[in-house]
Every structure is written in C-alpha cells, then in structure tokens.
C-alpha cells in the first residue's frame, strides 16, 4: 500500500453525516461562552485563582487554611477566583466573601451536577472545561494551589506549561503546605530534571509556602516593580493562549 492509498478519502459535502452541522453550530456556543465570561469578568482584576480538592470537608485543616489565605488575599485587594464548587473551592470563596474584595466562582456543568457554593459575589457557569480553564489563566495574577487531586494537578501543570513555553506571562504559582507537595517536587527534580525532560530553572516557576501571610507577601513581591495588570506584550500573550 502506498502513502497515497493510506490517506483518508474525502467525504462529499452532500454525504456528510448529519451531526456535522450540529458540531459546526456548536462553535458559536463556545464563542458565546468566551465572550460572556470575558465581558462579565474583565473588571475584577487583580485576582488570584485558588485550586484544590472538592472533597475536603469544612473541618479539615486544608479547608481552614484555604479560608484564611483567601480572606487575607481579599483584604489585600485581590478578587479571589475558585471553581465555585465544594471543598477547597468553597473555602476559597468563603474566605473572600467575608473579605473586602469580590468572591468569584467559575462553575462547571457536569453530568453529576456540581452544586455552586453559596459564597460567591459573582457566579459564572461554563459548559466547557477548556473555556473555564482559559479564564482561570487569563484573569489570574497568581495561582495558589492547595492539596488536591487530578483536577488540581491538571490546572497547576497547565499553568506551568503555559509559562514555560512563553504562551502566558510569568506569574507566581504557589503550592501551599509543603508536607503535601514535597514528594511531588522531589519526583520532578529526581526524574524530570535529572532525565532532562525539563530544565533545572523550570523548578523556579514553583514556590512552596506554608503560611497565609507569606502567600500574600510572595505575590506582592513578584509585582512590586511593575503593577498587577498585564503589560502590553503580556496582553498580546493572553490574546493568543
């Protein structure tokens, strides 16, 4: 079989499956989701996105630590963004809700419905994960990553990848509670760096911090010479995420 014979045969337009038209129109729904979220949320900056497990109960130390961090960020002038659900997301919104700045929930429609927590000044619901993740990055002056599972790791590593590849501006990515994260960082160093999957300086994109006050200080320190809003060249990066 030649290379030419291996190429898929084109389907004449008249014989295209009926669902293709529906898929094409779905693009307009995706566009509308981006436009609505951008217009509604663009004025909330500066903002910090907080991530963590949806399974963490209110009496857990991670929940209480998140609430303290969010309250301090809110009182320092940052809008606080979470995924809008339970657990760490609720703790982040709760801390901000009783603070001085807006509490934002970027909720997601799921087959097993995720209920929005009650501590949101602004609640924006998404149908598509990728649109929601885009807004987390677009709006955030920093990522604060609490202990969590696959979803938390996904959001953290996507941010690191965007910064590493210069598709996003550089912003603080702060992992809170070293006892939880140190094993992962050791693995990154011992495997990814040692086997040249990433550069040693890529580890500098990550900070591990334990105390709420130090989280706020680290974010202010990063921006002390330039302000929180994206610079013109950084704004161009955000347009091309």
C-alpha positions in Angstrom: 0.0 0.0 0.0 1.4 3.4 -1.0 1.3 6.5 1.2 -1.3 8.0 -1.1 -3.6 4.9 -0.6 -3.3 5.4 3.2 -4.8 8.9 3.1 -8.4 9.1 4.2 -10.9 9.5 1.4 -12.7 12.9 1.4 -16.5 12.7 2.0 -18.6 14.7 -0.5 -20.4 17.5 1.2 -23.8 16.1 0.4 -23.0 12.8 2.1 -21.6 14.3 5.3 -23.1 12.9 8.4 -26.0 15.0 9.8 -24.2 15.6 13.1 -21.5 17.7 11.4 -23.9 20.6 11.0 -24.7 20.5 14.7 -20.9 20.3 15.5 -20.3 23.4 13.4 -23.1 25.4 15.1 -21.7 24.3 18.5 -18.7 26.5 17.8 -20.9 29.6 18.1 -22.0 28.4 21.6 -18.3 28.1 22.6 -17.6 31.6 21.2 -20.6 33.0 23.2 -19.2 31.4 26.4 -15.9 33.1 25.9 -17.5 36.5 25.1 -19.9 36.4 28.1 -17.2 35.4 30.6 -14.7 38.0 29.2 -17.2 40.9 29.3 -18.5 39.9 32.8 -15.2 39.2 34.5 -12.7 41.5 32.8 -13.0 44.2 35.5 -12.3 42.0 38.5 -8.5 42.3 38.3 -6.2 42.0 40.2 -7.3 38.5 41.0 -5.9 35.3 42.4 -7.1 31.8 41.4 -7.2 29.2 44.2 -7.3 25.5 43.4 -7.7 22.4 45.5 -9.8 19.3 46.2 -13.6 19.3 46.0 -13.6 16.5 48.6 -12.2 18.5 51.5 -14.7 18.8 54.4 -15.1 22.1 56.3 -13.5 20.7 59.5 -10.2 19.8 57.7 -7.1 21.8 58.2 -6.8 22.3 54.4 -10.2 23.9 54.3 -9.5 26.3 57.2 -6.1 27.2 55.8 -7.6 28.0 52.4 -10.2 30.2 54.1 -7.5 32.1 55.9 -5.5 32.6 52.7 -8.5 33.8 50.7 -9.5 36.2 53.4 -6.1 37.7 53.6 -5.9 38.0 49.8 -9.4 39.6 49.7 -8.5 42.1 52.4 -5.3 42.9 50.5 -7.3 43.9 47.4 -7.4 40.7 45.3 -10.5 39.2 43.9 -10.5 35.5 44.7 -11.4 33.0 42.0 -12.3 29.4 42.6 -14.1 26.6 40.7 -17.2 27.5 42.5 -17.9 24.1 44.0 -17.5 22.4 47.4 -14.3 21.6 49.4 -11.3 23.9 48.9 -13.3 25.8 46.3 -15.9 26.7 48.9 -13.3 27.6 51.4 -11.6 30.0 49.0 -15.0 31.7 48.1 -16.0 31.8 51.8 -12.8 33.5 52.9 -13.1 36.1 50.1 -16.9 36.6 50.6 -16.3 37.9 54.1 -13.3 40.0 53.0 -13.1 43.3 51.2 -12.9 42.1 47.5 -15.1 40.1 45.2 -15.5 36.3 45.6 -15.7 34.7 42.1 -16.9 31.2 41.2 -16.2 29.7 37.8 -18.7 26.9 37.9 -18.9 24.0 35.5 -21.9 22.0 34.3 -21.3 18.3 34.9 -23.4 15.1 34.3 -23.2 14.6 38.1 -24.2 18.2 38.9 -21.7 20.2 40.9 -23.7 22.5 43.2 -22.4 26.1 43.4 -21.3 27.0 46.9 -23.2 29.9 48.5 -20.2 32.2 49.0 -20.0 33.9 45.6 -20.4 37.5 44.7 -20.2 36.6 41.0 -21.0 33.2 39.7 -20.2 32.3 36.1 -21.2 28.9 34.8 -19.4 27.2 31.9 -20.3 24.2 29.8 -16.8 23.5 28.6 -13.7 22.8 30.8 -11.3 24.5 28.3 -13.2 27.8 28.4 -13.3 27.7 32.2 -9.5 26.9 32.4 -8.8 29.7 29.9 -10.5 32.2 32.2 -8.6 31.0 35.3 -5.3 31.8 33.5 -6.5 35.0 31.8 -7.7 36.6 35.0 -5.1 35.4 37.5 -2.2 37.5 38.8 -1.2 34.3 40.7 -2.2 30.7 41.2 -2.5 29.4 44.8 -2.6 25.6 44.7 -3.9 23.8 47.8 -3.8 20.0 48.2 -6.0 18.3 45.6 -6.3 15.5 43.1 -6.1 15.1 39.3 -8.1 18.2 38.5 -5.8 20.3 40.7 -2.7 18.8 39.2 -4.1 19.4 35.7 -4.7 23.1 36.4 -1.3 23.6 38.0 0.7 21.8 35.3 -1.2 23.6 32.5 -0.2 26.9 34.1 3.4 25.9 34.4 3.4 24.7 30.8 2.0 27.9 29.5 4.6 29.9 31.4 7.4 27.6 30.5 6.6 27.8 26.8 6.0 31.6 27.0 2.4 31.3 25.9 1.5 33.1 29.1 3.0 35.9 31.2 5.0 34.7 34.2 3.0 34.8 37.4 3.5 33.2 40.8 2.5 29.5 41.1 2.4 28.9 44.9 1.9 25.4 46.3 0.6 25.6 49.9 1.5 23.0 52.6 4.9 21.6 51.8 4.2 18.3 53.6 1.7 17.5 50.9 3.8 18.8 47.9 7.4 18.0 48.7 7.2 14.4 47.4 5.9 15.6 44.0 8.7 18.3 43.8 11.3 15.6 44.7 10.0 13.4 41.9 10.1 16.4 39.4 13.7 17.1 40.4 14.8 13.4 40.5 13.1 12.3 37.3 12.1 15.2 35.1 15.2 17.4 35.7 17.6 14.5 36.1 16.5 12.9 32.9 16.4 16.3 31.1 12.7 16.3 30.5 12.7 19.9 31.8 15.4 22.4 32.5 16.6 22.9 36.1 15.4 26.5 36.1 11.9 25.4 35.4 11.7 24.4 39.0 12.0 28.1 39.8 8.5 28.6 38.5 7.1 26.9 41.6 7.1 28.2 45.2 6.2 26.2 48.2 4.8 28.2 51.1 3.0 27.2 54.3 1.8 30.4 55.9 -1.1 32.6 54.6 0.9 35.8 55.3 3.8 34.5 53.2 1.4 33.7 50.3 0.3 37.4 50.1 3.8 38.7 50.5 5.1 36.4 47.7 2.5 37.8 45.3 3.2 41.4 46.2 6.9 40.8 45.9 6.5 39.4 42.4 4.7 42.6 41.2 6.4 45.3 43.3 8.2 46.9 40.4 5.6 46.6 37.7 2.0 46.6 38.9 -0.6 43.8 38.7 -2.2 44.5 35.3 -0.7 42.7 32.2 1.9 44.7 30.4 1.2 45.4 26.6 3.3 42.5 25.5 1.7 40.2 28.1 -1.7 41.3 27.0 -0.8 40.0 23.5 0.2 36.7 25.0 -3.2 36.4 26.7 -4.9 37.0 23.4 -3.1 34.0 22.0 -3.5 31.5 24.8 
